[in-house]
Amino acid sequence: MKTSETKQTNIQEKRSYLKSLSKPIQMAVKEGVFPSVNEGLKMFYAQSGHSELKTLREWNKHGKRVKKGEKALLLWGSPKKSERVNEDTEETDALDFYPICFVFSQKQVDDSKKGGKQ
């Protein structure tokens, strides 16, 4: 049970970090600088040379493997529908929940032949 609690805490920390990155970008989206928060996050990552972002599965499909020890970059995933019950009124509110999407850049991958065991 401690392992699942640790994973949950880790996800909450990542979510909190992503929210802090997204806050100033949300204002830029409202001003029309970026079409979406994720586009702003991609520009933020591009400043460090992370220009091509893909999920682990997408890199694997392209014959690439993520280098050992690399940490995922964070984007917002597609919203999921969720419900919240108001304890006072016992009414249910529909909510959009945005999960975290873990991506890696071209700087974090190798060809699968090179990156594998030799």
NULO-905591 format. One record per atom (N, C-alpha, C): residue in one letter; atom name; x, y, z. Coordinates in pm, 1 decimal, padded with zeros to 6 digits. Example, Ala and Ser with C-alpha at 12.3 -4.5 7.8 and 13.67 -1.06 7.14 Angstrom:
+------+------+----------+----------+----------+
! type ! atom !       xx !       yy !       zz !
+------+------+----------+----------+----------+
!    A !    N !  01319.0 ! -00569.0 !  00780.0 !
!    A !   CA !  01230.0 ! -00450.0 !  00780.0 !
!    A !    C !  01320.0 ! -00330.0 !  00780.0 !
!    S !    N !  01285.0 ! -00225.0 !  00708.0 !
!    S !   CA !  01367.0 ! -00106.0 !  00714.0 !
!    S !    C !  01290.0 !  00003.0 !  00787.0 !
+------+------+----------+----------+----------+
// end
This chain:
+------+------+----------+----------+----------+
! type ! atom !       xx !       yy !       zz !
+------+------+----------+----------+----------+
!    M !    N !  00081.8 ! -00118.5 !  00000.0 !
!    M !   CA !  00000.0 !  00000.0 !  00000.0 !
!    M !    C !  00086.9 !  00125.9 !  00000.0 !
!    K !    N !  00203.5 !  00118.7 !  00058.3 !
!    K !   CA !  00292.3 !  00234.2 !  00059.9 !
!    K !    C !  00336.4 !  00271.9 ! -00080.8 !
!    T !    N !  00355.1 !  00172.7 ! -00166.5 !
!    T !   CA !  00397.7 !  00200.7 ! -00303.0 !
!    T !    C !  00291.4 !  00280.9 ! -00376.4 !
!    S !    N !  00165.5 !  00243.1 ! -00363.7 !
!    S !   CA !  00058.7 !  00317.8 ! -00431.8 !
!    S !    C !  00043.9 !  00457.4 ! -00372.2 !
!    E !    N !  00064.8 !  00471.0 ! -00242.0 !
!    E !   CA !  00059.1 !  00603.8 ! -00180.1 !
!    E !    C !  00173.5 !  00691.2 ! -00231.5 !
!    T !    N !  00290.7 !  00632.9 ! -00246.9 !
!    T !   CA !  00406.2 !  00706.2 ! -00298.4 !
!    T !    C !  00380.5 !  00750.5 ! -00442.2 !
!    K !    N !  00325.5 !  00660.9 ! -00524.6 !
!    K !   CA !  00294.5 !  00695.0 ! -00663.1 !
!    K !    C !  00192.4 !  00807.8 ! -00668.5 !
!    Q !    N !  00090.2 !  00800.2 ! -00581.1 !
!    Q !   CA ! -00013.1 !  00903.2 ! -00578.3 !
!    Q !    C !  00046.6 !  01038.5 ! -00540.0 !
!    T !    N !  00134.1 !  01039.7 ! -00440.6 !
!    T !   CA !  00199.3 !  01163.3 ! -00398.3 !
!    T !    C !  00284.5 !  01218.4 ! -00511.5 !
!    N !    N !  00357.2 !  01130.6 ! -00579.8 !
!    N !   CA !  00441.2 !  01170.7 ! -00691.6 !
!    N !    C !  00357.6 !  01234.5 ! -00803.3 !
!    I !    N !  00244.1 !  01175.5 ! -00835.6 !
!    I !   CA !  00155.0 !  01229.5 ! -00938.1 !
!    I !    C !  00101.3 !  01365.7 ! -00893.7 !
!    Q !    N !  00065.2 !  01377.0 ! -00766.3 !
!    Q !   CA !  00015.2 !  01504.7 ! -00714.9 !
!    Q !    C !  00122.7 !  01612.6 ! -00724.7 !
!    E !    N !  00247.7 !  01576.4 ! -00696.6 !
!    E !   CA !  00357.8 !  01672.3 ! -00708.8 !
!    E !    C !  00376.3 !  01715.8 ! -00854.0 !
!    K !    N !  00370.4 !  01619.7 ! -00945.6 !
!    K !   CA !  00385.3 !  01651.3 ! -01088.0 !
!    K !    C !  00269.4 !  01739.4 ! -01134.9 !
!    R !    N !  00149.9 !  01707.3 ! -01088.7 !
!    R !   CA !  00031.2 !  01785.6 ! -01124.6 !
!    R !    C !  00045.0 !  01929.6 ! -01073.1 !
!    S !    N !  00093.0 !  01943.0 ! -00951.2 !
!    S !   CA !  00112.8 !  02075.1 ! -00892.3 !
!    S !    C !  00217.5 !  02153.9 ! -00971.9 !
!    Y !    N !  00326.0 !  02087.6 ! -01009.4 !
!    Y !   CA !  00430.7 !  02150.5 ! -01089.6 !
!    Y !    C !  00374.6 !  02195.6 ! -01224.8 !
!    L !    N !  00295.8 !  02109.1 ! -01289.4 !
!    L !   CA !  00238.3 !  02142.1 ! -01420.1 !
!    L !    C !  00141.5 !  02259.8 ! -01407.9 !
!    K !    N !  00065.9 !  02264.5 ! -01299.4 !
!    K !   CA ! -00024.2 !  02378.2 ! -01277.2 !
!    K !    C !  00055.1 !  02507.4 ! -01265.4 !
!    S !    N !  00168.1 !  02502.6 ! -01193.0 !
!    S !   CA !  00248.7 !  02624.1 ! -01175.7 !
!    S !    C !  00309.4 !  02669.4 ! -01309.1 !
!    L !    N !  00348.9 !  02574.9 ! -01394.0 !
!    L !   CA !  00399.2 !  02610.7 ! -01527.4 !
!    L !    C !  00287.7 !  02669.9 ! -01614.3 !
!    S !    N !  00167.2 !  02617.9 ! -01597.0 !
!    S !   CA !  00055.6 !  02655.1 ! -01682.6 !
!    S !    C ! -00006.0 !  02790.3 ! -01648.2 !
!    K !    N !  00006.3 !  02831.1 ! -01523.7 !
!    K !   CA ! -00060.2 !  02953.2 ! -01477.6 !
!    K !    C ! -00029.0 !  03075.6 ! -01565.0 !
!    P !    N !  00099.3 !  03111.0 ! -01584.9 !
!    P !   CA !  00126.0 !  03228.6 ! -01670.1 !
!    P !    C !  00086.7 !  03205.9 ! -01816.0 !
!    I !    N !  00090.2 !  03082.2 ! -01860.7 !
!    I !   CA !  00054.6 !  03051.8 ! -01999.6 !
!    I !    C ! -00095.7 !  03070.0 ! -02020.0 !
!    Q !    N ! -00175.7 !  03039.6 ! -01917.0 !
!    Q !   CA ! -00320.6 !  03058.9 ! -01927.1 !
!    Q !    C ! -00353.5 !  03205.0 ! -01958.0 !
!    M !    N ! -00280.9 !  03296.5 ! -01896.2 !
!    M !   CA ! -00302.9 !  03439.1 ! -01923.0 !
!    M !    C ! -00266.6 !  03473.1 ! -02067.4 !
!    A !    N ! -00157.4 !  03412.8 ! -02115.3 !
!    A !   CA ! -00115.9 !  03436.3 ! -02254.4 !
!    A !    C ! -00219.2 !  03379.6 ! -02352.4 !
!    V !    N ! -00282.9 !  03267.9 ! -02315.8 !
!    V !   CA ! -00388.4 !  03209.8 ! -02400.5 !
!    V !    C ! -00506.6 !  03306.9 ! -02407.4 !
!    K !    N ! -00543.3 !  03364.4 ! -02292.8 !
!    K !   CA ! -00655.2 !  03460.1 ! -02289.8 !
!    K !    C ! -00625.3 !  03583.2 ! -02374.5 !
!    E !    N ! -00497.8 !  03620.8 ! -02381.2 !
!    E !   CA ! -00456.8 !  03737.1 ! -02461.0 !
!    E !    C ! -00434.8 !  03701.2 ! -02608.2 !
!    G !    N ! -00446.8 !  03573.7 ! -02642.3 !
!    G !   CA ! -00433.0 !  03530.4 ! -02780.7 !
!    G !    C ! -00291.0 !  03502.0 ! -02824.9 !
!    V !    N ! -00196.8 !  03496.4 ! -02729.0 !
!    V !   CA ! -00056.8 !  03468.6 ! -02763.5 !
!    V !    C ! -00040.6 !  03322.9 ! -02806.3 !
!    F !    N ! -00108.5 !  03232.0 ! -02737.3 !
!    F !   CA ! -00104.9 !  03089.0 ! -02768.6 !
!    F !    C ! -00247.1 !  03038.9 ! -02789.2 !
!    P !    N ! -00265.0 !  02941.1 ! -02878.9 !
!    P !   CA ! -00400.1 !  02886.3 ! -02898.1 !
!    P !    C ! -00445.6 !  02797.4 ! -02781.4 !
!    S !    N ! -00349.4 !  02740.4 ! -02707.4 !
!    S !   CA ! -00383.8 !  02653.6 ! -02594.5 !
!    S !    C ! -00268.7 !  02653.2 ! -02493.8 !
!    V !    N ! -00297.8 !  02606.4 ! -02375.0 !
!    V !   CA ! -00193.7 !  02596.6 ! -02272.7 !
!    V !    C ! -00085.3 !  02498.9 ! -02317.8 !
!    N !    N ! -00124.3 !  02386.2 ! -02376.3 !
!    N !   CA ! -00024.7 !  02288.9 ! -02422.3 !
!    N !    C !  00068.8 !  02348.8 ! -02527.7 !
!    E !    N !  00015.7 !  02433.2 ! -02615.6 !
!    E !   CA !  00101.9 !  02497.3 ! -02715.5 !
!    E !    C !  00203.3 !  02588.9 ! -02647.4 !
!    G !    N !  00160.4 !  02657.3 ! -02542.4 !
!    G !   CA !  00252.1 !  02741.3 ! -02465.8 !
!    G !    C !  00357.1 !  02658.8 ! -02394.1 !
!    L !    N !  00316.1 !  02544.7 ! -02339.6 !
!    L !   CA !  00411.8 !  02455.4 ! -02273.5 !
!    L !    C !  00513.9 !  02401.5 ! -02373.4 !
!    K !    N !  00468.5 !  02369.2 ! -02492.8 !
!    K !   CA !  00559.8 !  02320.9 ! -02596.5 !
!    K !    C !  00663.3 !  02427.2 ! -02632.3 !
!    M !    N !  00620.5 !  02552.8 ! -02638.6 !
!    M !   CA !  00714.5 !  02662.4 ! -02666.6 !
!    M !    C !  00813.6 !  02676.8 ! -02550.8 !
!    F !    N !  00766.2 !  02660.7 ! -02429.7 !
!    F !   CA !  00852.7 !  02666.6 ! -02311.7 !
!    F !    C !  00959.9 !  02557.8 ! -02320.0 !
!    Y !    N !  00919.9 !  02435.3 ! -02351.8 !
!    Y !   CA !  01016.0 !  02325.3 ! -02363.7 !
!    Y !    C !  01110.6 !  02346.1 ! -02481.1 !
!    A !    N !  01061.3 !  02406.8 ! -02589.7 !
!    A !   CA !  01143.9 !  02429.8 ! -02708.5 !
!    A !    C !  01260.8 !  02523.8 ! -02678.1 !
!    Q !    N !  01245.5 !  02611.0 ! -02579.3 !
!    Q !   CA !  01354.4 !  02701.3 ! -02541.5 !
!    Q !    C !  01476.3 !  02623.1 ! -02491.6 !
!    S !    N !  01454.4 !  02501.3 ! -02443.0 !
!    S !   CA !  01563.6 !  02415.8 ! -02397.0 !
!    S !    C !  01602.0 !  02312.0 ! -02502.1 !
!    G !    N !  01550.8 !  02328.1 ! -02624.3 !
!    G !   CA !  01585.8 !  02236.5 ! -02732.3 !
!    G !    C !  01495.8 !  02115.3 ! -02745.2 !
!    H !    N !  01389.5 !  02109.3 ! -02666.8 !
!    H !   CA !  01295.1 !  01996.4 ! -02672.9 !
!    H !    C !  01184.8 !  02029.4 ! -02773.7 !
!    S !    N !  01215.8 !  02014.1 ! -02901.0 !
!    S !   CA !  01122.8 !  02059.2 ! -03004.8 !
!    S !    C !  01026.6 !  01951.5 ! -03054.0 !
!    E !    N !  01065.1 !  01826.4 ! -03048.6 !
!    E !   CA !  00979.3 !  01718.0 ! -03097.4 !
!    E !    C !  00935.9 !  01633.1 ! -02977.9 !
!    L !    N !  00809.1 !  01646.3 ! -02940.0 !
!    L !   CA !  00757.9 !  01577.5 ! -02821.7 !
!    L !    C !  00665.3 !  01464.1 ! -02861.1 !
!    K !    N !  00690.1 !  01346.7 ! -02800.7 !
!    K !   CA !  00606.9 !  01228.8 ! -02826.5 !
!    K !    C !  00596.9 !  01146.5 ! -02698.8 !
!    T !    N !  00493.6 !  01067.0 ! -02691.1 !
!    T !   CA !  00480.8 !  00975.5 ! -02578.4 !
!    T !    C !  00580.2 !  00860.5 ! -02595.4 !
!    L !    N !  00600.3 !  00786.2 ! -02490.5 !
!    L !   CA !  00689.2 !  00669.5 ! -02495.1 !
!    L !    C !  00645.4 !  00574.4 ! -02606.3 !
!    R !    N !  00517.3 !  00548.1 ! -02613.9 !
!    R !   CA !  00464.0 !  00456.2 ! -02715.3 !
!    R !    C !  00491.3 !  00508.7 ! -02856.4 !
!    E !    N !  00474.1 !  00639.7 ! -02876.6 !
!    E !   CA !  00499.1 !  00697.2 ! -03009.1 !
!    E !    C !  00646.3 !  00686.9 ! -03047.9 !
!    W !    N !  00737.5 !  00713.3 ! -02953.8 !
!    W !   CA !  00880.5 !  00698.9 ! -02984.0 !
!    W !    C !  00912.6 !  00554.0 ! -03018.0 !
!    N !    N !  00855.7 !  00460.8 ! -02942.3 !
!    N !   CA !  00881.7 !  00319.2 ! -02967.9 !
!    N !    C !  00834.4 !  00278.9 ! -03107.3 !
!    K !    N !  00720.2 !  00332.0 ! -03150.2 !
!    K !   CA !  00669.9 !  00303.0 ! -03285.3 !
!    K !    C !  00765.3 !  00353.5 ! -03392.9 !
!    H !    N !  00840.1 !  00458.8 ! -03362.7 !
!    H !   CA !  00936.6 !  00516.3 ! -03457.4 !
!    H !    C !  01076.4 !  00454.2 ! -03442.0 !
!    G !    N !  01084.9 !  00344.8 ! -03367.5 !
!    G !   CA !  01213.5 !  00276.0 ! -03353.3 !
!    G !    C !  01310.2 !  00345.4 ! -03258.7 !
!    K !    N !  01259.7 !  00425.7 ! -03168.8 !
!    K !   CA !  01343.5 !  00497.8 ! -03073.1 !
!    K !    C !  01314.9 !  00446.4 ! -02932.2 !
!    R !    N !  01415.2 !  00458.9 ! -02846.9 !
!    R !   CA !  01400.8 !  00420.6 ! -02705.8 !
!    R !    C !  01444.3 !  00538.1 ! -02620.2 !
!    V !    N !  01370.4 !  00562.0 ! -02512.7 !
!    V !   CA !  01405.7 !  00668.7 ! -02420.1 !
!    V !    C !  01531.5 !  00627.5 ! -02344.7 !
!    K !    N !  01625.3 !  00720.0 ! -02334.4 !
!    K !   CA !  01750.7 !  00693.3 ! -02263.6 !
!    K !    C !  01722.8 !  00668.0 ! -02115.5 !
!    K !    N !  01799.5 !  00577.0 ! -02059.0 !
!    K !   CA !  01784.0 !  00543.2 ! -01918.2 !
!    K !    C !  01804.8 !  00667.2 ! -01830.7 !
!    G !    N !  01715.0 !  00686.5 ! -01734.3 !
!    G !   CA !  01726.1 !  00796.5 ! -01640.0 !
!    G !    C !  01659.9 !  00926.4 ! -01683.2 !
!    E !    N !  01610.0 !  00932.3 ! -01805.9 !
!    E !   CA !  01545.0 !  01055.3 ! -01853.7 !
!    E !    C !  01411.3 !  01074.9 ! -01782.9 !
!    K !    N !  01380.2 !  01198.4 ! -01752.3 !
!    K !   CA !  01254.1 !  01234.0 ! -01686.7 !
!    K !    C !  01158.2 !  01287.8 ! -01792.2 !
!    A !    N !  01033.7 !  01245.6 ! -01781.8 !
!    A !   CA !  00932.2 !  01289.4 ! -01877.5 !
!    A !    C !  00902.7 !  01437.9 ! -01862.4 !
!    L !    N !  00870.4 !  01499.5 ! -01974.6 !
!    L !   CA !  00817.9 !  01635.1 ! -01975.3 !
!    L !    C !  00666.0 !  01623.0 ! -01960.8 !
!    L !    N !  00603.0 !  01725.5 ! -01909.0 !
!    L !   CA !  00461.0 !  01716.4 ! -01877.6 !
!    L !    C !  00376.3 !  01807.0 ! -01965.2 !
!    L !    N !  00268.2 !  01751.7 ! -02015.8 !
!    L !   CA !  00164.5 !  01826.1 ! -02086.9 !
!    L !    C !  00030.6 !  01785.7 ! -02027.2 !
!    W !    N ! -00074.3 !  01857.5 ! -02061.4 !
!    W !   CA ! -00208.4 !  01820.0 ! -02018.4 !
!    W !    C ! -00267.3 !  01722.6 ! -02118.8 !
!    G !    N ! -00330.1 !  01616.6 ! -02069.5 !
!    G !   CA ! -00396.1 !  01519.2 ! -02155.4 !
!    G !    C ! -00535.3 !  01566.7 ! -02192.4 !
!    S !    N ! -00602.4 !  01489.0 ! -02275.2 !
!    S !   CA ! -00740.2 !  01520.0 ! -02313.4 !
!    S !    C ! -00830.0 !  01512.8 ! -02190.9 !
!    P !    N ! -00926.1 !  01605.5 ! -02179.3 !
!    P !   CA ! -01010.6 !  01606.3 ! -02060.4 !
!    P !    C ! -01096.4 !  01480.9 ! -02050.3 !
!    K !    N ! -01114.6 !  01437.1 ! -01928.0 !
!    K !   CA ! -01200.5 !  01322.5 ! -01896.6 !
!    K !    C ! -01318.8 !  01375.3 ! -01817.2 !
!    K !    N ! -01433.4 !  01320.5 ! -01840.6 !
!    K !   CA ! -01552.4 !  01360.9 ! -01765.5 !
!    K !    C ! -01547.8 !  01297.1 ! -01627.3 !
!    S !    N ! -01584.4 !  01375.0 ! -01529.4 !
!    S !   CA ! -01584.7 !  01329.5 ! -01390.8 !
!    S !    C ! -01704.9 !  01393.2 ! -01322.6 !
!    E !    N ! -01740.5 !  01340.9 ! -01206.5 !
!    E !   CA ! -01850.5 !  01399.0 ! -01130.7 !
!    E !    C ! -01806.7 !  01424.9 ! -00988.5 !
!    R !    N ! -01861.4 !  01531.1 ! -00931.8 !
!    R !   CA ! -01835.1 !  01564.0 ! -00792.2 !
!    R !    C ! -01969.6 !  01577.5 ! -00723.1 !
!    V !    N ! -01980.4 !  01516.2 ! -00605.9 !
!    V !   CA ! -02103.9 !  01524.6 ! -00529.3 !
!    V !    C ! -02088.9 !  01634.6 ! -00425.5 !
!    N !    N ! -02180.4 !  01730.9 ! -00429.0 !
!    N !   CA ! -02183.3 !  01837.9 ! -00330.0 !
!    N !    C ! -02245.1 !  01780.8 ! -00202.6 !
!    E !    N ! -02168.3 !  01776.1 ! -00094.7 !
!    E !   CA ! -02215.2 !  01712.4 !  00028.7 !
!    E !    C ! -02332.7 !  01786.1 !  00091.1 !
!    D !    N ! -02340.8 !  01918.4 !  00072.9 !
!    D !   CA ! -02449.4 !  01996.2 !  00132.1 !
!    D !    C ! -02582.8 !  01971.3 !  00062.5 !
!    T !    N ! -02579.9 !  01971.6 ! -00069.9 !
!    T !   CA ! -02704.7 !  01958.5 ! -00145.7 !
!    T !    C ! -02724.7 !  01818.9 ! -00202.3 !
!    E !    N ! -02622.2 !  01735.4 ! -00195.3 !
!    E !   CA ! -02622.9 !  01599.9 ! -00251.9 !
!    E !    C ! -02648.9 !  01599.6 ! -00402.6 !
!    E !    N ! -02619.6 !  01712.4 ! -00468.1 !
!    E !   CA ! -02631.2 !  01720.8 ! -00612.9 !
!    E !    C ! -02497.5 !  01684.7 ! -00675.5 !
!    T !    N ! -02504.2 !  01637.0 ! -00797.4 !
!    T !   CA ! -02384.3 !  01596.6 ! -00868.9 !
!    T !    C ! -02347.4 !  01703.3 ! -00972.1 !
!    D !    N ! -02222.5 !  01744.9 ! -00971.7 !
!    D !   CA ! -02171.2 !  01841.7 ! -01068.7 !
!    D !    C ! -02082.1 !  01769.1 ! -01168.0 !
!    A !    N ! -02100.6 !  01798.6 ! -01296.3 !
!    A !   CA ! -02012.8 !  01742.7 ! -01398.9 !
!    A !    C ! -01885.1 !  01826.4 ! -01403.5 !
!    L !    N ! -01772.5 !  01759.0 ! -01408.9 !
!    L !   CA ! -01642.9 !  01826.5 ! -01411.7 !
!    L !    C ! -01559.4 !  01773.2 ! -01526.5 !
!    D !    N ! -01470.0 !  01856.6 ! -01575.9 !
!    D !   CA ! -01368.1 !  01809.3 ! -01669.2 !
!    D !    C ! -01241.0 !  01790.2 ! -01588.5 !
!    F !    N ! -01182.2 !  01673.9 ! -01599.5 !
!    F !   CA ! -01056.8 !  01643.7 ! -01531.7 !
!    F !    C ! -00949.7 !  01629.9 ! -01638.6 !
!    Y !    N ! -00841.8 !  01705.0 ! -01623.2 !
!    Y !   CA ! -00732.8 !  01699.9 ! -01720.2 !
!    Y !    C ! -00619.7 !  01614.6 ! -01663.0 !
!    P !    N ! -00600.2 !  01495.9 ! -01717.5 !
!    P !   CA ! -00489.3 !  01412.3 ! -01669.9 !
!    P !    C ! -00355.2 !  01465.2 ! -01720.8 !
!    I !    N ! -00249.3 !  01413.8 ! -01664.0 !
!    I !   CA ! -00114.9 !  01450.6 ! -01707.6 !
!    I !    C ! -00074.2 !  01358.7 ! -01822.4 !
!    C !    N ! -00012.2 !  01416.7 ! -01922.5 !
!    C !   CA !  00042.7 !  01340.6 ! -02034.6 !
!    C !    C !  00195.4 !  01348.1 ! -02023.8 !
!    F !    N !  00259.4 !  01233.5 ! -02020.8 !
!    F !   CA !  00405.2 !  01226.1 ! -02008.7 !
!    F !    C !  00464.9 !  01211.4 ! -02147.6 !
!    V !    N !  00552.5 !  01304.4 ! -02184.5 !
!    V !   CA !  00615.6 !  01301.9 ! -02316.7 !
!    V !    C !  00766.9 !  01314.0 ! -02302.5 !
!    F !    N !  00835.5 !  01276.4 ! -02408.5 !
!    F !   CA !  00981.1 !  01286.0 ! -02415.4 !
!    F !    C !  01016.7 !  01356.6 ! -02545.6 !
!    S !    N !  01133.1 !  01419.4 ! -02549.1 !
!    S !   CA !  01174.9 !  01490.8 ! -02669.7 !
!    S !    C !  01282.0 !  01412.6 ! -02745.2 !
!    Q !    N !  01314.5 !  01465.8 ! -02861.9 !
!    Q !   CA !  01417.7 !  01404.2 ! -02945.3 !
!    Q !    C !  01552.4 !  01402.6 ! -02873.4 !
!    K !    N !  01573.6 !  01491.5 ! -02777.0 !
!    K !   CA !  01699.3 !  01495.9 ! -02701.6 !
!    K !    C !  01709.5 !  01380.9 ! -02600.7 !
!    Q !    N !  01598.2 !  01313.9 ! -02573.1 !
!    Q !   CA !  01593.4 !  01212.6 ! -02469.0 !
!    Q !    C !  01586.4 !  01070.3 ! -02523.3 !
!    V !    N !  01600.7 !  01053.6 ! -02653.6 !
!    V !   CA !  01587.2 !  00920.7 ! -02713.6 !
!    V !    C !  01708.7 !  00884.1 ! -02798.8 !
!    D !    N !  01723.9 !  00755.5 ! -02819.2 !
!    D !   CA !  01824.9 !  00698.0 ! -02908.3 !
!    D !    C !  01755.4 !  00601.4 ! -03002.4 !
!    D !    N !  01823.0 !  00565.5 ! -03113.3 !
!    D !   CA !  01772.1 !  00457.8 ! -03196.9 !
!    D !    C !  01766.9 !  00332.3 ! -03112.7 !
!    S !    N !  01665.6 !  00249.8 ! -03134.1 !
!    S !   CA !  01649.4 !  00131.3 ! -03051.3 !
!    S !    C !  01768.9 !  00036.6 ! -03060.5 !
!    K !    N !  01837.1 !  00034.1 ! -03174.9 !
!    K !   CA !  01952.1 ! -00053.9 ! -03191.7 !
!    K !    C !  02069.8 ! -00005.0 ! -03107.7 !
!    K !    N !  02087.2 !  00126.7 ! -03101.9 !
!    K !   CA !  02196.5 !  00183.5 ! -03022.2 !
!    K !    C !  02164.8 !  00183.5 ! -02873.6 !
!    G !    N !  02038.5 !  00214.2 ! -02840.5 !
!    G !   CA !  01999.9 !  00230.1 ! -02700.7 !
!    G !    C !  01979.6 !  00100.2 ! -02626.5 !
!    G !    N !  01967.1 ! -00011.5 ! -02699.6 !
!    G !   CA !  01943.8 ! -00140.5 ! -02634.8 !
!    G !    C !  02070.6 ! -00201.3 ! -02579.5 !
!    K !    N !  02055.0 ! -00317.8 ! -02515.5 !
!    K !   CA !  02171.5 ! -00387.8 ! -02460.4 !
!    K !    C !  02255.3 ! -00444.0 ! -02572.3 !
!    Q !    N !  02385.5 ! -00443.2 ! -02552.1 !
!    Q !   CA !  02474.8 ! -00491.9 ! -02658.0 !
!    Q !    C !  02548.5 ! -00613.7 ! -02613.0 !
+------+------+----------+----------+----------+
// end
